[in-house]
Amino acid sequence: MKLNKDKYTIQDLLDIMARLRAPNGCPWDREQDHKSLKRYLIEEAYEVLEAIDEENPKKLCDELGDLLLQVIFHAQIAKENGQFDFGDVAHGVSAKMINRHRHVFGEEEAETADDVMSIWEKVKKEEKGLDTQTQVLKEVPGNLPALMRSFKVQQKAAQVGFDWDDVDDAMAKVKEEVRELEQAYKNGAADDIEEELGDLLFAVVNVSRFLKVQPELALAATVNKFIRRFEYVEATAAKQGRQLKDMTLKDMDALWDEAKDIEKREKGEA
């Protein structure tokens, strides 16, 4: 492979990874296996999400490359083990996309996004030989973040009508679960508290599904918002010559409200 090219190709990337994994390649790359790389695959996926949120095309391009590298890495390891190679990966996903888009490449019709999803789920069940909806629920990966997994499980249960009629019913369930959690912590039973808290979170996810909001992304945004406001509280306190540990909650809450007001003005809400 020629080095320092003006434009590298996917084949160049495959050759680079093969070279890194070769006996005289990189010691770190040669030590890796599918399991040791799991954390990097997750990290790179979240860095892609961050680039999307920042609306930064250059960063997105870079992070997509890092994510693609993880795919290439796993494919190279599998090739060395005589299991499959990147060509098999590309073939498999191409065949899958054609089969699941029968409204584009076949005879089925789909006029709306909901129609498309209906076809997609039907074909997935055929491909995987799933006969019951319980099997469909169990197919949702258990190592997904819990909010994301619960969202997907609820979606799939709703496909066969196991669902609330509207968001008001889902909201009522949240209120019911809050009351049950309150009763559990008043009773002081740790197991009951954990169970009821889980039920409450699951009910909140149901509301998010009706409102077409991804709970994982919503919570991530709220965490970032909390950090921004906390930074304002701490920085403002420091300018006033105060440390948070010496302030009352009321004092800190006043600065928190200032941070909220600033955000609203910046958004043009005030």
C-alpha positions as CSV (number, residue, x, y, z in Angstrom):
1,M,0.0,0.0,0.0
2,K,1.3,3.4,-0.9
3,L,1.7,5.8,2.1
4,N,0.9,9.5,2.2
5,K,-1.8,9.3,-0.5
6,D,-4.0,12.3,-1.3
7,K,-7.1,10.1,-0.9
8,Y,-7.3,6.8,0.9
9,T,-10.0,4.2,0.2
10,I,-11.9,1.6,2.2
11,Q,-9.4,-0.9,0.8
12,D,-6.6,1.1,2.2
13,L,-8.2,1.0,5.6
14,L,-8.6,-2.7,5.4
15,D,-4.9,-3.1,4.4
16,I,-3.8,-0.8,7.3
17,M,-5.7,-2.9,9.8
18,A,-4.3,-6.1,8.4
19,R,-0.8,-4.6,8.6
20,L,-1.4,-3.6,12.2
21,R,-2.5,-7.1,13.1
22,A,0.3,-8.8,11.3
23,P,3.2,-10.5,13.3
24,N,5.4,-7.5,12.8
25,G,2.6,-5.0,13.3
26,C,1.5,-3.0,16.4
27,P,1.8,-4.9,19.7
28,W,-1.4,-3.2,21.1
29,D,-3.5,-4.0,18.1
30,R,-2.3,-7.6,17.9
31,E,-3.4,-8.1,21.6
32,Q,-7.0,-7.1,21.0
33,D,-10.0,-9.4,20.6
34,H,-13.7,-8.9,20.3
35,K,-14.3,-8.6,24.0
36,S,-11.4,-6.2,24.7
37,L,-12.7,-3.9,22.0
38,K,-16.3,-3.6,23.3
39,R,-15.7,-0.5,25.4
40,Y,-14.1,1.3,22.4
41,L,-17.1,0.5,20.1
42,I,-19.5,2.1,22.7
43,E,-17.2,5.1,23.2
44,E,-16.9,5.8,19.5
45,A,-20.7,5.5,19.0
46,Y,-21.3,8.1,21.8
47,E,-18.7,10.4,20.3
48,V,-20.6,10.3,17.0
49,L,-23.7,11.3,18.8
50,E,-21.9,14.2,20.4
51,A,-20.7,15.4,17.0
52,I,-24.3,15.3,15.7
53,D,-25.6,17.2,18.7
54,E,-22.9,19.9,18.2
55,E,-23.8,20.1,14.5
56,N,-20.2,19.9,13.6
57,P,-19.7,18.3,10.2
58,K,-15.9,18.1,10.4
59,K,-16.1,16.4,13.8
60,L,-18.9,14.1,12.6
61,C,-16.8,13.0,9.7
62,D,-13.8,12.3,12.0
63,E,-15.9,10.4,14.6
64,L,-17.7,8.3,11.9
65,G,-14.2,7.3,10.7
66,D,-13.3,6.2,14.3
67,L,-16.5,4.2,14.5
68,L,-15.9,2.6,11.1
69,L,-12.4,1.6,12.3
70,Q,-14.0,-0.4,15.1
71,V,-16.1,-2.3,12.5
72,I,-13.0,-2.9,10.4
73,F,-11.1,-4.1,13.5
74,H,-13.7,-6.7,14.4
75,A,-13.9,-7.9,10.8
76,Q,-10.2,-8.3,10.7
77,I,-10.2,-10.4,13.9
78,A,-13.0,-12.5,12.5
79,K,-11.1,-13.0,9.2
80,E,-8.0,-14.2,11.1
81,N,-10.2,-16.7,13.0
82,G,-11.7,-18.0,9.7
83,Q,-15.2,-16.8,10.5
84,F,-16.0,-13.9,8.1
85,D,-14.4,-10.8,6.7
86,F,-15.4,-7.2,5.9
87,G,-16.8,-8.3,2.5
88,D,-19.2,-10.7,4.3
89,V,-20.2,-7.8,6.5
90,A,-20.9,-5.6,3.6
91,H,-22.7,-8.3,1.7
92,G,-24.9,-9.2,4.7
93,V,-26.1,-5.7,5.5
94,S,-26.7,-5.0,1.8
95,A,-28.9,-8.1,1.4
96,K,-30.7,-7.2,4.6
97,M,-31.4,-3.7,3.5
98,I,-32.8,-4.9,0.2
99,N,-35.0,-7.5,1.8
100,R,-36.3,-5.1,4.5
101,H,-37.1,-2.4,2.0
102,R,-39.5,-4.4,-0.1
103,H,-41.4,-1.2,-0.8
104,V,-38.4,0.1,-2.7
105,F,-36.8,-3.1,-4.1
106,G,-39.9,-5.3,-4.2
107,E,-43.6,-5.3,-4.8
108,E,-44.9,-4.1,-1.4
109,E,-46.2,-0.6,-0.9
110,A,-45.5,1.9,1.8
111,E,-46.8,5.5,1.8
112,T,-45.8,6.5,5.3
113,A,-43.0,6.0,7.8
114,D,-45.3,3.8,9.9
115,D,-45.9,1.6,6.9
116,V,-42.2,1.2,6.4
117,M,-41.7,0.2,10.1
118,S,-44.5,-2.3,9.8
119,I,-42.8,-4.0,6.8
120,W,-39.4,-3.8,8.6
121,E,-40.6,-5.5,11.7
122,K,-42.5,-8.2,9.7
123,V,-39.4,-9.0,7.7
124,K,-37.2,-9.1,10.8
125,K,-39.5,-11.7,12.3
126,E,-39.3,-13.8,9.2
127,E,-35.5,-13.5,9.0
128,K,-35.0,-14.5,12.6
129,G,-37.7,-17.2,12.7
130,L,-39.6,-15.5,15.5
131,D,-43.1,-17.0,16.0
132,T,-44.3,-15.1,19.1
133,Q,-44.2,-11.5,20.2
134,T,-42.5,-12.6,23.4
135,Q,-39.6,-13.8,21.3
136,V,-39.5,-10.4,19.6
137,L,-39.3,-8.7,23.0
138,K,-36.4,-11.1,24.1
139,E,-34.5,-10.2,20.9
140,V,-34.0,-6.6,22.2
141,P,-30.4,-6.7,23.4
142,G,-30.1,-7.0,27.2
143,N,-26.9,-4.9,27.3
144,L,-28.6,-1.8,25.9
145,P,-28.9,1.1,28.3
146,A,-32.0,0.4,30.4
147,L,-33.9,3.5,29.2
148,M,-33.2,2.6,25.5
149,R,-34.1,-1.1,26.1
150,S,-37.4,-0.3,27.8
151,F,-38.3,2.1,25.0
152,K,-37.7,-0.6,22.4
153,V,-39.5,-3.3,24.4
154,Q,-42.6,-1.1,24.8
155,Q,-42.6,-0.3,21.1
156,K,-42.6,-3.9,20.2
157,A,-45.3,-4.8,22.7
158,A,-47.4,-2.0,21.2
159,Q,-47.1,-3.6,17.8
160,V,-49.7,-6.2,18.9
161,G,-51.9,-3.7,20.7
162,F,-50.5,-4.1,24.2
163,D,-50.4,-0.4,24.9
164,W,-52.3,2.6,26.4
165,D,-54.9,4.4,24.3
166,D,-53.2,7.8,24.6
167,V,-50.6,9.8,26.5
168,D,-53.1,10.7,29.2
169,D,-53.4,7.1,30.2
170,A,-49.6,6.8,30.3
171,M,-49.4,9.9,32.5
172,A,-51.9,8.5,34.9
173,K,-49.8,5.4,35.2
174,V,-46.8,7.6,36.1
175,K,-48.8,9.2,38.9
176,E,-49.9,5.8,40.2
177,E,-46.3,4.6,40.3
178,V,-45.2,7.7,42.2
179,R,-47.8,7.0,44.8
180,E,-46.6,3.4,45.0
181,L,-43.0,4.5,45.4
182,E,-44.0,6.9,48.1
183,Q,-45.7,4.1,50.0
184,A,-42.6,1.8,49.5
185,Y,-40.1,4.2,51.0
186,K,-42.4,5.0,53.9
187,N,-42.6,1.3,54.6
188,G,-38.8,1.1,54.4
189,A,-38.5,-2.1,52.4
190,A,-35.4,-1.8,50.2
191,D,-36.5,-4.4,47.7
192,D,-39.9,-2.8,47.3
193,I,-38.3,0.6,46.8
194,E,-36.1,-0.7,44.0
195,E,-39.0,-2.4,42.3
196,E,-41.3,0.6,42.5
197,L,-38.6,3.0,41.3
198,G,-38.0,0.7,38.3
199,D,-41.8,0.7,37.7
200,L,-41.8,4.5,37.8
201,L,-38.9,4.8,35.4
202,F,-40.6,2.3,33.0
203,A,-43.8,4.3,33.2
204,V,-42.0,7.6,32.4
205,V,-40.4,5.9,29.4
206,N,-43.9,5.0,28.2
207,V,-44.8,8.7,28.3
208,S,-41.7,9.6,26.4
209,R,-42.7,7.1,23.7
210,F,-46.1,8.6,23.3
211,L,-44.5,12.1,23.0
212,K,-41.9,10.7,20.5
213,V,-39.0,11.6,22.6
214,Q,-36.0,9.2,23.1
215,P,-35.6,9.0,26.9
216,E,-31.9,8.2,26.7
217,L,-31.3,11.4,24.7
218,A,-33.6,13.5,26.8
219,L,-31.9,12.4,30.0
220,A,-28.4,13.0,28.5
221,A,-29.5,16.5,27.6
222,T,-30.8,17.1,31.1
223,V,-27.5,15.9,32.6
224,N,-25.6,18.4,30.4
225,K,-28.0,21.1,31.4
226,F,-27.4,20.3,35.1
227,I,-23.7,20.5,34.6
228,R,-24.0,23.9,32.8
229,R,-26.1,25.4,35.6
230,F,-24.0,23.9,38.3
231,E,-20.9,25.5,36.7
232,Y,-22.7,28.9,36.7
233,V,-23.5,28.5,40.4
234,E,-20.0,27.5,41.4
235,A,-18.3,30.2,39.2
236,T,-20.6,32.9,40.4
237,A,-20.1,32.0,44.0
238,A,-16.4,32.1,43.5
239,K,-16.6,35.6,42.0
240,Q,-18.5,36.5,45.2
241,G,-15.7,35.0,47.3
242,R,-17.8,32.1,48.5
243,Q,-17.4,28.3,48.3
244,L,-20.3,26.0,47.8
245,K,-19.6,24.0,50.9
246,D,-20.1,27.1,53.0
247,M,-23.4,28.2,51.3
248,T,-26.9,27.2,52.2
249,L,-29.1,25.3,49.7
250,K,-31.3,28.4,49.5
251,D,-28.3,30.5,48.5
252,M,-27.2,28.0,45.8
253,D,-30.8,27.7,44.6
254,A,-31.0,31.5,44.0
255,L,-27.9,31.2,41.7
256,W,-29.4,28.2,40.0
257,D,-32.5,30.3,39.2
258,E,-30.2,33.0,37.8
259,A,-28.6,30.4,35.5
260,K,-32.1,29.3,34.3
261,D,-33.1,32.9,33.6
262,I,-29.9,33.4,31.6
263,E,-30.6,30.3,29.5
264,K,-34.2,31.5,28.8
265,R,-33.0,34.9,27.7
266,E,-30.4,33.3,25.4
267,K,-33.2,31.2,23.9
268,G,-35.4,34.3,23.5
269,E,-38.0,32.9,25.9
270,A,-37.9,36.0,28.2
